[in-house]
Amino acid sequence: MLKLGVNIDHVATLREARYRGQSGGEPSPVEAARMCEAAGAHGITAHLREDRRHIQDHDILDLREKIETRLNLEMANLPEIIAVALKVRPAIVCIVPERRQEVTTEGGLDVVAAEKSLAEMRMKMNDAGIEVSLFIAPDESQIAAAARTGAQFIELHTGRFAEHFSKSGISTVASERELQRLVSGAQQAQALGLKVNAGHGLNYDNLPALFRVPHLVELNIGHSLVSRAVFTGLQKAVHEMLALMKGYGA
């Protein structure tokens, strides 16, 4: 069964737009995570960035204590964030590249260039009972390097596939080319003993095409779900607000 990990970063983005620097505020990423679990999600993903632009340290601690499924901590391979991960002990960490100026994670890790440090980090995580995934492009050399680090998972970066996919829901020549790279990458990873996740830019239109990629364990999806929830959940929110307003002057 293909599993769904829901990335709740953009719930925190909305909260931070008004409550930046405060300990509380709404919407609550933890509440969102619990709602996703109640709806059937198999895991929760959150990215603790170096600049703390959305998810905060206390969110990660709360998530670890309060969710009932698997916590996937996305993070850069940085000493400060590694220390947080070792303290919190999520079920799995997904190591991603990170640049302060980017809106969201762009591109995959260069595992070939950072193989030694990633292998050292992987050993620390595994010693603490934490599985490790590396977020990489479907590139033969990067997948081979990922296997050499001893990581348990890779997460195939589906961004280029998603970018080339037609908004009308029809695959393009470019998206087909990227899809074939993902198929080949998943086959190579499986042959090397790696488990395969995938994510980035996946939505309700392009997801069915991705089903041609073999050996997938879990998909990590965030922005598309949060975007859809703005509309599918808004009517209920308005109804509840109107119901409260009926008490005015009563």
C-alpha positions, 0 to 999 in steps of 0.5 A: 500500500502506498503511504501518504506523509502530509507536510504541514509546513505551510500551515506554519507559514500561515501562522507565522505571517501573523504570529512571528516570534510568538509562542502561540498563534493559529493555525496550529501545525499540531492540530493540522497534523492530528486532523490529517491523521484522523483523515487517514494520513500515514505520517506527518512531515515537517521541515525545521529550517535553519532560519525557522521561517515556518516550523519552530522547535516547539512544533517539532517537540509537540508533534513528537509527543502528540501525533500517533503516526510517523514523524518525518523531520526534513532537515539540512545536514547542519550541526544545530539541526542534527542536535535537535533531531537527536533530541527529538528522535523522530522516526525518520529524518529526510536530509534536504539541501537548503538555501535561505533565499529559496521559497521552497526546497529546490533541487536534490542533495549533491550526495556525491560531493557530501558523501562522507559527511552524510555517511557520518550523519547517517551513522549518528541517526541510526545509532539513535534509532532514527532512519535516514532518507536522502532527498535526491534527483533521479540521477544514477550517480546520486542514487549510487552515492546514497546507497554508499552512505548506508541510508535506508531511504531515498526520496526522489525529487519529483519537482521537474516532473511536476513543473513540466506536467500540463495544467490541463492534467495531460502529460507533456513530452518533457514530463514523460522524459522526467517520469522515465528518469523517476522510473529508472531511478526507483528501479536502481534504488530498489536494486541497491537495497534502498527504499523509495519515497517521492515528493515535491510539487505533487498534486491532484492533477499529476499524481496519477501519472506518477503511479507508473514509478515502481517500488514507491513506499511513501509520497510526501505532499504538502502545499497541494493539500493545504491549498485544497483545504482552503476551499474544501474546508472554508465553507464549514469554517464560515458556517461555524462563524455565522453560528457564533455570530447569531449569539450577538445581542441575544 
